[in-house]
Amino acid sequence: MNKTFQEQFDGLIEKYTELMVGESDEQLQEKVKMWALYNHISKSMPPLTKHWNQLYPEAKAEMVEIVKEIKELNEAHRAAQRKPE
């Protein structure tokens, strides 16, 4: 893969994470990538997601926590943006 493209795509993920949750450290970027990819897979190939969830219940529980964390961070970020200063 082209190094320039990889850097540009990493920048896209960094900005997306910042816009979603208000910050964009590397750990959050990884969680947002997992969240986005899992959501896409679950919508485009639900049987695959169901199979994976059954095969790896501990991983499913971790994914549920990641989804919950991203949702909470996003809601808090949106609420903070709405507050008048």
PDB file with SEQRES, HELIX, SHEET and CRYST1 records, atoms N, CA, C and O in Angstrom:
SEQRES   1 A   85  MET ASN LYS THR PHE GLN GLU GLN PHE ASP GLY LEU ILE          
SEQRES   2 A   85  GLU LYS TYR THR GLU LEU MET VAL GLY GLU SER ASP GLU          
SEQRES   3 A   85  GLN LEU GLN GLU LYS VAL LYS MET TRP ALA LEU TYR ASN          
SEQRES   4 A   85  HIS ILE SER LYS SER MET PRO PRO LEU THR LYS HIS TRP          
SEQRES   5 A   85  ASN GLN LEU TYR PRO GLU ALA LYS ALA GLU MET VAL GLU          
SEQRES   6 A   85  ILE VAL LYS GLU ILE LYS GLU LEU ASN GLU ALA HIS ARG          
SEQRES   7 A   85  ALA ALA GLN ARG LYS PRO GLU                                  
HELIX    1 AA1 LYS A    3  VAL A   21  1                                  19    
HELIX    2 AA2 GLU A   26  SER A   44  1                                  19    
HELIX    3 AA3 PRO A   46  LEU A   55  1                                  10    
HELIX    4 AA4 PRO A   57  ARG A   82  1                                  26    
CRYST1    1.000    1.000    1.000  90.00  90.00  90.00 P 1           1          
ATOM      1  N   MET A   1       0.852  -1.175   0.000  1.00  0.00           N  
ATOM      2  CA  MET A   1       0.000   0.000   0.000  1.00  0.00           C  
ATOM      3  C   MET A   1       0.900   1.241   0.000  1.00  0.00           C  
ATOM      4  O   MET A   1       1.956   1.262   0.632  1.00  0.00           O  
ATOM      5  N   ASN A   2       0.473   2.232  -0.696  1.00  0.00           N  
ATOM      6  CA  ASN A   2       1.194   3.492  -0.821  1.00  0.00           C  
ATOM      7  C   ASN A   2       1.281   4.185   0.550  1.00  0.00           C  
ATOM      8  O   ASN A   2       0.270   4.363   1.228  1.00  0.00           O  
ATOM      9  N   LYS A   3       2.498   4.569   0.945  1.00  0.00           N  
ATOM     10  CA  LYS A   3       2.712   5.202   2.254  1.00  0.00           C  
ATOM     11  C   LYS A   3       1.942   6.517   2.379  1.00  0.00           C  
ATOM     12  O   LYS A   3       1.389   6.818   3.437  1.00  0.00           O  
ATOM     13  N   THR A   4       1.909   7.291   1.310  1.00  0.00           N  
ATOM     14  CA  THR A   4       1.189   8.567   1.341  1.00  0.00           C  
ATOM     15  C   THR A   4      -0.297   8.333   1.574  1.00  0.00           C  
ATOM     16  O   THR A   4      -0.930   9.010   2.385  1.00  0.00           O  
ATOM     17  N   PHE A   5      -0.842   7.360   0.848  1.00  0.00           N  
ATOM     18  CA  PHE A   5      -2.258   7.031   1.035  1.00  0.00           C  
ATOM     19  C   PHE A   5      -2.519   6.604   2.480  1.00  0.00           C  
ATOM     20  O   PHE A   5      -3.491   7.040   3.097  1.00  0.00           O  
ATOM     21  N   GLN A   6      -1.638   5.744   3.017  1.00  0.00           N  
ATOM     22  CA  GLN A   6      -1.817   5.268   4.391  1.00  0.00           C  
ATOM     23  C   GLN A   6      -1.832   6.432   5.374  1.00  0.00           C  
ATOM     24  O   GLN A   6      -2.653   6.460   6.291  1.00  0.00           O  
ATOM     25  N   GLU A   7      -0.934   7.387   5.189  1.00  0.00           N  
ATOM     26  CA  GLU A   7      -0.888   8.562   6.061  1.00  0.00           C  
ATOM     27  C   GLU A   7      -2.153   9.403   5.917  1.00  0.00           C  
ATOM     28  O   GLU A   7      -2.694   9.900   6.905  1.00  0.00           O  
ATOM     29  N   GLN A   8      -2.614   9.556   4.693  1.00  0.00           N  
ATOM     30  CA  GLN A   8      -3.832  10.338   4.451  1.00  0.00           C  
ATOM     31  C   GLN A   8      -5.054   9.645   5.056  1.00  0.00           C  
ATOM     32  O   GLN A   8      -5.922  10.297   5.637  1.00  0.00           O  
ATOM     33  N   PHE A   9      -5.114   8.328   4.915  1.00  0.00           N  
ATOM     34  CA  PHE A   9      -6.235   7.590   5.484  1.00  0.00           C  
ATOM     35  C   PHE A   9      -6.191   7.634   7.014  1.00  0.00           C  
ATOM     36  O   PHE A   9      -7.225   7.766   7.667  1.00  0.00           O  
ATOM     37  N   ASP A  10      -4.995   7.522   7.573  1.00  0.00           N  
ATOM     38  CA  ASP A  10      -4.847   7.644   9.028  1.00  0.00           C  
ATOM     39  C   ASP A  10      -5.337   9.016   9.499  1.00  0.00           C  
ATOM     40  O   ASP A  10      -5.954   9.132  10.558  1.00  0.00           O  
ATOM     41  N   GLY A  11      -5.060  10.043   8.711  1.00  0.00           N  
ATOM     42  CA  GLY A  11      -5.549  11.382   9.032  1.00  0.00           C  
ATOM     43  C   GLY A  11      -7.071  11.447   8.999  1.00  0.00           C  
ATOM     44  O   GLY A  11      -7.688  12.124   9.821  1.00  0.00           O  
ATOM     45  N   LEU A  12      -7.670  10.745   8.051  1.00  0.00           N  
ATOM     46  CA  LEU A  12      -9.126  10.679   7.968  1.00  0.00           C  
ATOM     47  C   LEU A  12      -9.704  10.024   9.224  1.00  0.00           C  
ATOM     48  O   LEU A  12     -10.676  10.519   9.796  1.00  0.00           O  
ATOM     49  N   ILE A  13      -9.109   8.918   9.646  1.00  0.00           N  
ATOM     50  CA  ILE A  13      -9.571   8.215  10.850  1.00  0.00           C  
ATOM     51  C   ILE A  13      -9.376   9.096  12.082  1.00  0.00           C  
ATOM     52  O   ILE A  13     -10.240   9.139  12.957  1.00  0.00           O  
ATOM     53  N   GLU A  14      -8.261   9.786  12.151  1.00  0.00           N  
ATOM     54  CA  GLU A  14      -7.999  10.676  13.290  1.00  0.00           C  
ATOM     55  C   GLU A  14      -9.056  11.777  13.375  1.00  0.00           C  
ATOM     56  O   GLU A  14      -9.584  12.048  14.453  1.00  0.00           O  
ATOM     57  N   LYS A  15      -9.363  12.409  12.249  1.00  0.00           N  
ATOM     58  CA  LYS A  15     -10.357  13.481  12.234  1.00  0.00           C  
ATOM     59  C   LYS A  15     -11.757  12.944  12.514  1.00  0.00           C  
ATOM     60  O   LYS A  15     -12.526  13.570  13.243  1.00  0.00           O  
ATOM     61  N   TYR A  16     -12.092  11.796  11.944  1.00  0.00           N  
ATOM     62  CA  TYR A  16     -13.397  11.179  12.194  1.00  0.00           C  
ATOM     63  C   TYR A  16     -13.565  10.887  13.683  1.00  0.00           C  
ATOM     64  O   TYR A  16     -14.620  11.155  14.259  1.00  0.00           O  
ATOM     65  N   THR A  17     -12.529  10.340  14.296  1.00  0.00           N  
ATOM     66  CA  THR A  17     -12.581  10.041  15.729  1.00  0.00           C  
ATOM     67  C   THR A  17     -12.771  11.320  16.528  1.00  0.00           C  
ATOM     68  O   THR A  17     -13.578  11.359  17.457  1.00  0.00           O  
ATOM     69  N   GLU A  18     -12.041  12.354  16.177  1.00  0.00           N  
ATOM     70  CA  GLU A  18     -12.165  13.637  16.875  1.00  0.00           C  
ATOM     71  C   GLU A  18     -13.579  14.208  16.734  1.00  0.00           C  
ATOM     72  O   GLU A  18     -14.152  14.696  17.709  1.00  0.00           O  
ATOM     73  N   LEU A  19     -14.131  14.149  15.544  1.00  0.00           N  
ATOM     74  CA  LEU A  19     -15.484  14.670  15.327  1.00  0.00           C  
ATOM     75  C   LEU A  19     -16.544  13.812  16.023  1.00  0.00           C  
ATOM     76  O   LEU A  19     -17.575  14.327  16.457  1.00  0.00           O  
ATOM     77  N   MET A  20     -16.293  12.520  16.126  1.00  0.00           N  
ATOM     78  CA  MET A  20     -17.250  11.615  16.780  1.00  0.00           C  
ATOM     79  C   MET A  20     -17.266  11.770  18.296  1.00  0.00           C  
ATOM     80  O   MET A  20     -18.328  11.847  18.913  1.00  0.00           O  
ATOM     81  N   VAL A  21     -16.071  11.816  18.888  1.00  0.00           N  
ATOM     82  CA  VAL A  21     -15.999  11.730  20.350  1.00  0.00           C  
ATOM     83  C   VAL A  21     -15.272  12.891  21.020  1.00  0.00           C  
ATOM     84  O   VAL A  21     -15.179  12.931  22.247  1.00  0.00           O  
ATOM     85  N   GLY A  22     -14.761  13.825  20.244  1.00  0.00           N  
ATOM     86  CA  GLY A  22     -14.148  15.015  20.821  1.00  0.00           C  
ATOM     87  C   GLY A  22     -12.668  14.917  21.097  1.00  0.00           C  
ATOM     88  O   GLY A  22     -12.052  15.910  21.486  1.00  0.00           O  
ATOM     89  N   GLU A  23     -12.083  13.766  20.912  1.00  0.00           N  
ATOM     90  CA  GLU A  23     -10.646  13.576  21.058  1.00  0.00           C  
ATOM     91  C   GLU A  23     -10.220  12.451  20.134  1.00  0.00           C  
ATOM     92  O   GLU A  23     -11.063  11.734  19.594  1.00  0.00           O  
ATOM     93  N   SER A  24      -8.904  12.290  19.948  1.00  0.00           N  
ATOM     94  CA  SER A  24      -8.509  11.286  18.957  1.00  0.00           C  
ATOM     95  C   SER A  24      -7.159  10.646  19.262  1.00  0.00           C  
ATOM     96  O   SER A  24      -6.284  10.610  18.397  1.00  0.00           O  
ATOM     97  N   ASP A  25      -6.981  10.142  20.477  1.00  0.00           N  
ATOM     98  CA  ASP A  25      -5.736   9.426  20.746  1.00  0.00           C  
ATOM     99  C   ASP A  25      -5.751   8.088  19.999  1.00  0.00           C  
ATOM    100  O   ASP A  25      -6.789   7.673  19.483  1.00  0.00           O  
ATOM    101  N   GLU A  26      -4.608   7.424  19.945  1.00  0.00           N  
ATOM    102  CA  GLU A  26      -4.492   6.208  19.139  1.00  0.00           C  
ATOM    103  C   GLU A  26      -5.440   5.102  19.604  1.00  0.00           C  
ATOM    104  O   GLU A  26      -5.993   4.377  18.777  1.00  0.00           O  
ATOM    105  N   GLN A  27      -5.633   4.966  20.907  1.00  0.00           N  
ATOM    106  CA  GLN A  27      -6.528   3.930  21.425  1.00  0.00           C  
ATOM    107  C   GLN A  27      -7.968   4.187  20.984  1.00  0.00           C  
ATOM    108  O   GLN A  27      -8.671   3.260  20.582  1.00  0.00           O  
ATOM    109  N   LEU A  28      -8.402   5.435  21.058  1.00  0.00           N  
ATOM    110  CA  LEU A  28      -9.751   5.765  20.605  1.00  0.00           C  
ATOM    111  C   LEU A  28      -9.892   5.550  19.100  1.00  0.00           C  
ATOM    112  O   LEU A  28     -10.932   5.087  18.632  1.00  0.00           O  
ATOM    113  N   GLN A  29      -8.861   5.880  18.353  1.00  0.00           N  
ATOM    114  CA  GLN A  29      -8.916   5.665  16.903  1.00  0.00           C  
ATOM    115  C   GLN A  29      -9.095   4.185  16.586  1.00  0.00           C  
ATOM    116  O   GLN A  29      -9.868   3.834  15.694  1.00  0.00           O  
ATOM    117  N   GLU A  30      -8.396   3.321  17.300  1.00  0.00           N  
ATOM    118  CA  GLU A  30      -8.539   1.884  17.090  1.00  0.00           C  
ATOM    119  C   GLU A  30      -9.949   1.427  17.434  1.00  0.00           C  
ATOM    120  O   GLU A  30     -10.533   0.621  16.709  1.00  0.00           O  
ATOM    121  N   LYS A  31     -10.497   1.927  18.523  1.00  0.00           N  
ATOM    122  CA  LYS A  31     -11.855   1.552  18.920  1.00  0.00           C  
ATOM    123  C   LYS A  31     -12.872   2.030  17.896  1.00  0.00           C  
ATOM    124  O   LYS A  31     -13.814   1.306  17.574  1.00  0.00           O  
ATOM    125  N   VAL A  32     -12.691   3.244  17.380  1.00  0.00           N  
ATOM    126  CA  VAL A  32     -13.612   3.762  16.366  1.00  0.00           C  
ATOM    127  C   VAL A  32     -13.512   2.934  15.090  1.00  0.00           C  
ATOM    128  O   VAL A  32     -14.531   2.662  14.455  1.00  0.00           O  
ATOM    129  N   LYS A  33     -12.302   2.528  14.701  1.00  0.00           N  
ATOM    130  CA  LYS A  33     -12.151   1.664  13.521  1.00  0.00           C  
ATOM    131  C   LYS A  33     -12.889   0.344  13.728  1.00  0.00           C  
ATOM    132  O   LYS A  33     -13.610  -0.114  12.842  1.00  0.00           O  
ATOM    133  N   MET A  34     -12.704  -0.269  14.908  1.00  0.00           N  
ATOM    134  CA  MET A  34     -13.384  -1.534  15.196  1.00  0.00           C  
ATOM    135  C   MET A  34     -14.899  -1.345  15.188  1.00  0.00           C  
ATOM    136  O   MET A  34     -15.635  -2.153  14.621  1.00  0.00           O  
ATOM    137  N   TRP A  35     -15.350  -0.274  15.821  1.00  0.00           N  
ATOM    138  CA  TRP A  35     -16.782   0.023  15.885  1.00  0.00           C  
ATOM    139  C   TRP A  35     -17.364   0.189  14.480  1.00  0.00           C  
ATOM    140  O   TRP A  35     -18.405  -0.383  14.160  1.00  0.00           O  
ATOM    141  N   ALA A  36     -16.681   0.979  13.646  1.00  0.00           N  
ATOM    142  CA  ALA A  36     -17.181   1.244  12.291  1.00  0.00           C  
ATOM    143  C   ALA A  36     -17.185  -0.029  11.444  1.00  0.00           C  
ATOM    144  O   ALA A  36     -18.153  -0.299  10.733  1.00  0.00           O  
ATOM    145  N   LEU A  37     -16.125  -0.795  11.516  1.00  0.00           N  
ATOM    146  CA  LEU A  37     -16.049  -2.015  10.717  1.00  0.00           C  
ATOM    147  C   LEU A  37     -17.057  -3.053  11.199  1.00  0.00           C  
ATOM    148  O   LEU A  37     -17.708  -3.711  10.388  1.00  0.00           O  
ATOM    149  N   TYR A  38     -17.187  -3.201  12.509  1.00  0.00           N  
ATOM    150  CA  TYR A  38     -18.163  -4.148  13.056  1.00  0.00           C  
ATOM    151  C   TYR A  38     -19.580  -3.755  12.634  1.00  0.00           C  
ATOM    152  O   TYR A  38     -20.371  -4.610  12.235  1.00  0.00           O  
ATOM    153  N   ASN A  39     -19.899  -2.462  12.724  1.00  0.00           N  
ATOM    154  CA  ASN A  39     -21.222  -2.003  12.302  1.00  0.00           C  
ATOM    155  C   ASN A  39     -21.463  -2.310  10.827  1.00  0.00           C  
ATOM    156  O   ASN A  39     -22.546  -2.757  10.449  1.00  0.00           O  
ATOM    157  N   HIS A  40     -20.463  -2.071  10.005  1.00  0.00           N  
ATOM    158  CA  HIS A  40     -20.608  -2.340   8.571  1.00  0.00           C  
ATOM    159  C   HIS A  40     -20.824  -3.833   8.319  1.00  0.00           C  
ATOM    160  O   HIS A  40     -21.711  -4.222   7.559  1.00  0.00           O  
ATOM    161  N   ILE A  41     -20.007  -4.657   8.964  1.00  0.00           N  
ATOM    162  CA  ILE A  41     -20.138  -6.103   8.768  1.00  0.00           C  
ATOM    163  C   ILE A  41     -21.496  -6.585   9.251  1.00  0.00           C  
ATOM    164  O   ILE A  41     -22.143  -7.398   8.591  1.00  0.00           O  
ATOM    165  N   SER A  42     -21.934  -6.079  10.418  1.00  0.00           N  
ATOM    166  CA  SER A  42     -23.213  -6.555  10.957  1.00  0.00           C  
ATOM    167  C   SER A  42     -24.391  -6.152  10.075  1.00  0.00           C  
ATOM    168  O   SER A  42     -25.413  -6.837  10.054  1.00  0.00           O  
ATOM    169  N   LYS A  43     -24.253  -5.043   9.345  1.00  0.00           N  
ATOM    170  CA  LYS A  43     -25.327  -4.616   8.441  1.00  0.00           C  
ATOM    171  C   LYS A  43     -25.250  -5.305   7.081  1.00  0.00           C  
ATOM    172  O   LYS A  43     -26.278  -5.608   6.474  1.00  0.00           O  
ATOM    173  N   SER A  44     -24.031  -5.550   6.606  1.00  0.00           N  
ATOM    174  CA  SER A  44     -23.894  -6.123   5.270  1.00  0.00           C  
ATOM    175  C   SER A  44     -23.876  -7.648   5.269  1.00  0.00           C  
ATOM    176  O   SER A  44     -24.251  -8.264   4.271  1.00  0.00           O  
ATOM    177  N   MET A  45     -23.451  -8.264   6.362  1.00  0.00           N  
ATOM    178  CA  MET A  45     -23.399  -9.722   6.455  1.00  0.00           C  
ATOM    179  C   MET A  45     -23.799 -10.178   7.861  1.00  0.00           C  
ATOM    180  O   MET A  45     -22.965 -10.691   8.608  1.00  0.00           O  
ATOM    181  N   PRO A  46     -25.059  -9.994   8.218  1.00  0.00           N  
ATOM    182  CA  PRO A  46     -25.493 -10.358   9.575  1.00  0.00           C  
ATOM    183  C   PRO A  46     -25.183 -11.806   9.981  1.00  0.00           C  
ATOM    184  O   PRO A  46     -24.830 -12.040  11.137  1.00  0.00           O  
ATOM    185  N   PRO A  47     -25.303 -12.790   9.067  1.00  0.00           N  
ATOM    186  CA  PRO A  47     -24.973 -14.163   9.486  1.00  0.00           C  
ATOM    187  C   PRO A  47     -23.512 -14.315   9.927  1.00  0.00           C  
ATOM    188  O   PRO A  47     -23.212 -15.083  10.841  1.00  0.00           O  
ATOM    189  N   LEU A  48     -22.617 -13.589   9.280  1.00  0.00           N  
ATOM    190  CA  LEU A  48     -21.203 -13.653   9.674  1.00  0.00           C  
ATOM    191  C   LEU A  48     -21.022 -13.100  11.085  1.00  0.00           C  
ATOM    192  O   LEU A  48     -20.308 -13.684  11.901  1.00  0.00           O  
ATOM    193  N   THR A  49     -21.665 -11.983  11.362  1.00  0.00           N  
ATOM    194  CA  THR A  49     -21.573 -11.395  12.697  1.00  0.00           C  
ATOM    195  C   THR A  49     -22.159 -12.337  13.739  1.00  0.00           C  
ATOM    196  O   THR A  49     -21.577 -12.525  14.807  1.00  0.00           O  
ATOM    197  N   LYS A  50     -23.303 -12.926  13.433  1.00  0.00           N  
ATOM    198  CA  LYS A  50     -23.934 -13.864  14.358  1.00  0.00           C  
ATOM    199  C   LYS A  50     -23.021 -15.053  14.629  1.00  0.00           C  
ATOM    200  O   LYS A  50     -22.865 -15.481  15.773  1.00  0.00           O  
ATOM    201  N   HIS A  51     -22.426 -15.578  13.575  1.00  0.00           N  
ATOM    202  CA  HIS A  51     -21.503 -16.706  13.722  1.00  0.00           C  
ATOM    203  C   HIS A  51     -20.312 -16.315  14.598  1.00  0.00           C  
ATOM    204  O   HIS A  51     -19.942 -17.058  15.507  1.00  0.00           O  
ATOM    205  N   TRP A  52     -19.720 -15.174  14.335  1.00  0.00           N  
ATOM    206  CA  TRP A  52     -18.562 -14.695  15.110  1.00  0.00           C  
ATOM    207  C   TRP A  52     -18.947 -14.498  16.570  1.00  0.00           C  
ATOM    208  O   TRP A  52     -18.205 -14.889  17.470  1.00  0.00           O  
ATOM    209  N   ASN A  53     -20.104 -13.892  16.805  1.00  0.00           N  
ATOM    210  CA  ASN A  53     -20.573 -13.662  18.171  1.00  0.00           C  
ATOM    211  C   ASN A  53     -20.735 -14.982  18.933  1.00  0.00           C  
ATOM    212  O   ASN A  53     -20.401 -15.066  20.115  1.00  0.00           O  
ATOM    213  N   GLN A  54     -21.249 -16.007  18.253  1.00  0.00           N  
ATOM    214  CA  GLN A  54     -21.433 -17.308  18.894  1.00  0.00           C  
ATOM    215  C   GLN A  54     -20.101 -18.019  19.116  1.00  0.00           C  
ATOM    216  O   GLN A  54     -19.905 -18.701  20.122  1.00  0.00           O  
ATOM    217  N   LEU A  55     -19.195 -17.849  18.163  1.00  0.00           N  
ATOM    218  CA  LEU A  55     -17.895 -18.511  18.233  1.00  0.00           C  
ATOM    219  C   LEU A  55     -17.004 -17.890  19.304  1.00  0.00           C  
ATOM    220  O   LEU A  55     -16.236 -18.589  19.964  1.00  0.00           O  
ATOM    221  N   TYR A  56     -17.113 -16.569  19.474  1.00  0.00           N  
ATOM    222  CA  TYR A  56     -16.257 -15.845  20.409  1.00  0.00           C  
ATOM    223  C   TYR A  56     -17.092 -14.970  21.343  1.00  0.00           C  
ATOM    224  O   TYR A  56     -17.114 -13.750  21.185  1.00  0.00           O  
ATOM    225  N   PRO A  57     -17.770 -15.569  22.304  1.00  0.00           N  
ATOM    226  CA  PRO A  57     -18.633 -14.768  23.185  1.00  0.00           C  
ATOM    227  C   PRO A  57     -17.870 -13.715  23.995  1.00  0.00           C  
ATOM    228  O   PRO A  57     -18.413 -12.649  24.286  1.00  0.00           O  
ATOM    229  N   GLU A  58     -16.621 -14.005  24.359  1.00  0.00           N  
ATOM    230  CA  GLU A  58     -15.838 -13.011  25.097  1.00  0.00           C  
ATOM    231  C   GLU A  58     -15.523 -11.805  24.218  1.00  0.00           C  
ATOM    232  O   GLU A  58     -15.556 -10.665  24.681  1.00  0.00           O  
ATOM    233  N   ALA A  59     -15.220 -12.062  22.951  1.00  0.00           N  
ATOM    234  CA  ALA A  59     -14.950 -10.973  22.012  1.00  0.00           C  
ATOM    235  C   ALA A  59     -16.220 -10.172  21.761  1.00  0.00           C  
ATOM    236  O   ALA A  59     -16.170  -8.949  21.630  1.00  0.00           O  
ATOM    237  N   LYS A  60     -17.354 -10.858  21.693  1.00  0.00           N  
ATOM    238  CA  LYS A  60     -18.622 -10.153  21.524  1.00  0.00           C  
ATOM    239  C   LYS A  60     -18.862  -9.221  22.708  1.00  0.00           C  
ATOM    240  O   LYS A  60     -19.293  -8.082  22.529  1.00  0.00           O  
ATOM    241  N   ALA A  61     -18.585  -9.706  23.916  1.00  0.00           N  
ATOM    242  CA  ALA A  61     -18.769  -8.869  25.106  1.00  0.00           C  
ATOM    243  C   ALA A  61     -17.858  -7.650  25.056  1.00  0.00           C  
ATOM    244  O   ALA A  61     -18.262  -6.553  25.441  1.00  0.00           O  
ATOM    245  N   GLU A  62     -16.631  -7.840  24.584  1.00  0.00           N  
ATOM    246  CA  GLU A  62     -15.699  -6.710  24.443  1.00  0.00           C  
ATOM    247  C   GLU A  62     -16.208  -5.729  23.392  1.00  0.00           C  
ATOM    248  O   GLU A  62     -16.114  -4.516  23.575  1.00  0.00           O  
ATOM    249  N   MET A  63     -16.748  -6.255  22.290  1.00  0.00           N  
ATOM    250  CA  MET A  63     -17.286  -5.388  21.242  1.00  0.00           C  
ATOM    251  C   MET A  63     -18.474  -4.597  21.762  1.00  0.00           C  
ATOM    252  O   MET A  63     -18.622  -3.419  21.438  1.00  0.00           O  
ATOM    253  N   VAL A  64     -19.314  -5.223  22.556  1.00  0.00           N  
ATOM    254  CA  VAL A  64     -20.458  -4.530  23.152  1.00  0.00           C  
ATOM    255  C   VAL A  64     -19.962  -3.365  24.012  1.00  0.00           C  
ATOM    256  O   VAL A  64     -20.548  -2.283  23.989  1.00  0.00           O  
ATOM    257  N   GLU A  65     -18.888  -3.583  24.767  1.00  0.00           N  
ATOM    258  CA  GLU A  65     -18.320  -2.518  25.600  1.00  0.00           C  
ATOM    259  C   GLU A  65     -17.759  -1.377  24.747  1.00  0.00           C  
ATOM    260  O   GLU A  65     -17.924  -0.204  25.082  1.00  0.00           O  
ATOM    261  N   ILE A  66     -17.099  -1.730  23.647  1.00  0.00           N  
ATOM    262  CA  ILE A  66     -16.558  -0.706  22.751  1.00  0.00           C  
ATOM    263  C   ILE A  66     -17.693   0.112  22.148  1.00  0.00           C  
ATOM    264  O   ILE A  66     -17.616   1.340  22.111  1.00  0.00           O  
ATOM    265  N   VAL A  67     -18.733  -0.545  21.681  1.00  0.00           N  
ATOM    266  CA  VAL A  67     -19.890   0.147  21.101  1.00  0.00           C  
ATOM    267  C   VAL A  67     -20.513   1.079  22.139  1.00  0.00           C  
ATOM    268  O   VAL A  67     -20.846   2.225  21.838  1.00  0.00           O  
ATOM    269  N   LYS A  68     -20.664   0.578  23.352  1.00  0.00           N  
ATOM    270  CA  LYS A  68     -21.244   1.384  24.440  1.00  0.00           C  
ATOM    271  C   LYS A  68     -20.364   2.608  24.730  1.00  0.00           C  
ATOM    272  O   LYS A  68     -20.869   3.718  24.895  1.00  0.00           O  
ATOM    273  N   GLU A  69     -19.046   2.392  24.790  1.00  0.00           N  
ATOM    274  CA  GLU A  69     -18.132   3.497  25.063  1.00  0.00           C  
ATOM    275  C   GLU A  69     -18.185   4.561  23.970  1.00  0.00           C  
ATOM    276  O   GLU A  69     -18.260   5.752  24.272  1.00  0.00           O  
ATOM    277  N   ILE A  70     -18.148   4.147  22.716  1.00  0.00           N  
ATOM    278  CA  ILE A  70     -18.192   5.096  21.601  1.00  0.00           C  
ATOM    279  C   ILE A  70     -19.512   5.864  21.636  1.00  0.00           C  
ATOM    280  O   ILE A  70     -19.528   7.077  21.427  1.00  0.00           O  
ATOM    281  N   LYS A  71     -20.604   5.175  21.893  1.00  0.00           N  
ATOM    282  CA  LYS A  71     -21.915   5.830  21.956  1.00  0.00           C  
ATOM    283  C   LYS A  71     -21.951   6.868  23.075  1.00  0.00           C  
ATOM    284  O   LYS A  71     -22.424   7.986  22.870  1.00  0.00           O  
ATOM    285  N   GLU A  72     -21.460   6.507  24.241  1.00  0.00           N  
ATOM    286  CA  GLU A  72     -21.460   7.437  25.372  1.00  0.00           C  
ATOM    287  C   GLU A  72     -20.562   8.646  25.111  1.00  0.00           C  
ATOM    288  O   GLU A  72     -20.936   9.782  25.405  1.00  0.00           O  
ATOM    289  N   LEU A  73     -19.378   8.394  24.558  1.00  0.00           N  
ATOM    290  CA  LEU A  73     -18.470   9.499  24.243  1.00  0.00           C  
ATOM    291  C   LEU A  73     -19.072  10.422  23.191  1.00  0.00           C  
ATOM    292  O   LEU A  73     -18.940  11.643  23.285  1.00  0.00           O  
ATOM    293  N   ASN A  74     -19.734   9.843  22.186  1.00  0.00           N  
ATOM    294  CA  ASN A  74     -20.355  10.636  21.139  1.00  0.00           C  
ATOM    295  C   ASN A  74     -21.484  11.490  21.707  1.00  0.00           C  
ATOM    296  O   ASN A  74     -21.596  12.672  21.382  1.00  0.00           O  
ATOM    297  N   GLU A  75     -22.313  10.898  22.545  1.00  0.00           N  
ATOM    298  CA  GLU A  75     -23.417  11.652  23.139  1.00  0.00           C  
ATOM    299  C   GLU A  75     -22.896  12.783  24.026  1.00  0.00           C  
ATOM    300  O   GLU A  75     -23.437  13.888  23.999  1.00  0.00           O  
ATOM    301  N   ALA A  76     -21.854  12.516  24.809  1.00  0.00           N  
ATOM    302  CA  ALA A  76     -21.277  13.551  25.667  1.00  0.00           C  
ATOM    303  C   ALA A  76     -20.663  14.666  24.828  1.00  0.00           C  
ATOM    304  O   ALA A  76     -20.794  15.843  25.164  1.00  0.00           O  
ATOM    305  N   HIS A  77     -20.000  14.300  23.745  1.00  0.00           N  
ATOM    306  CA  HIS A  77     -19.379  15.299  22.859  1.00  0.00           C  
ATOM    307  C   HIS A  77     -20.450  16.170  22.206  1.00  0.00           C  
ATOM    308  O   HIS A  77     -20.300  17.389  22.134  1.00  0.00           O  
ATOM    309  N   ARG A  78     -21.524  15.553  21.734  1.00  0.00           N  
ATOM    310  CA  ARG A  78     -22.602  16.323  21.102  1.00  0.00           C  
ATOM    311  C   ARG A  78     -23.270  17.229  22.119  1.00  0.00           C  
ATOM    312  O   ARG A  78     -23.599  18.371  21.800  1.00  0.00           O  
ATOM    313  N   ALA A  79     -23.477  16.750  23.325  1.00  0.00           N  
ATOM    314  CA  ALA A  79     -24.100  17.578  24.376  1.00  0.00           C  
ATOM    315  C   ALA A  79     -23.213  18.768  24.725  1.00  0.00           C  
ATOM    316  O   ALA A  79     -23.710  19.872  24.946  1.00  0.00           O  
ATOM    317  N   ALA A  80     -21.913  18.547  24.775  1.00  0.00           N  
ATOM    318  CA  ALA A  80     -20.982  19.630  25.090  1.00  0.00           C  
ATOM    319  C   ALA A  80     -20.978  20.683  23.982  1.00  0.00           C  
ATOM    320  O   ALA A  80     -20.797  21.868  24.263  1.00  0.00           O  
ATOM    321  N   GLN A  81     -21.172  20.277  22.749  1.00  0.00           N  
ATOM    322  CA  GLN A  81     -21.199  21.220  21.629  1.00  0.00           C  
ATOM    323  C   GLN A  81     -22.463  22.053  21.638  1.00  0.00           C  
ATOM    324  O   GLN A  81     -22.460  23.182  21.149  1.00  0.00           O  
ATOM    325  N   ARG A  82     -23.539  21.523  22.181  1.00  0.00           N  
ATOM    326  CA  ARG A  82     -24.814  22.245  22.195  1.00  0.00           C  
ATOM    327  C   ARG A  82     -24.891  23.291  23.313  1.00  0.00           C  
ATOM    328  O   ARG A  82     -25.676  24.236  23.233  1.00  0.00           O  
ATOM    329  N   LYS A  83     -24.079  23.116  24.342  1.00  0.00           N  
ATOM    330  CA  LYS A  83     -24.137  24.026  25.484  1.00  0.00           C  
ATOM    331  C   LYS A  83     -23.672  25.419  25.072  1.00  0.00           C  
ATOM    332  O   LYS A  83     -22.612  25.563  24.464  1.00  0.00           O  
ATOM    333  N   PRO A  84     -24.460  26.449  25.398  1.00  0.00           N  
ATOM    334  CA  PRO A  84     -23.988  27.810  25.148  1.00  0.00           C  
ATOM    335  C   PRO A  84     -22.898  28.165  26.153  1.00  0.00           C  
ATOM    336  O   PRO A  84     -22.970  27.795  27.325  1.00  0.00           O  
ATOM    337  N   GLU A  85     -21.900  28.880  25.679  1.00  0.00           N  
ATOM    338  CA  GLU A  85     -20.784  29.226  26.569  1.00  0.00           C  
ATOM    339  C   GLU A  85     -20.950  30.602  27.145  1.00  0.00           C  
ATOM    340  O   GLU A  85     -20.103  31.055  27.915  1.00  0.00           O  
TER     341      GLU A  85                                                      
END                                                                             
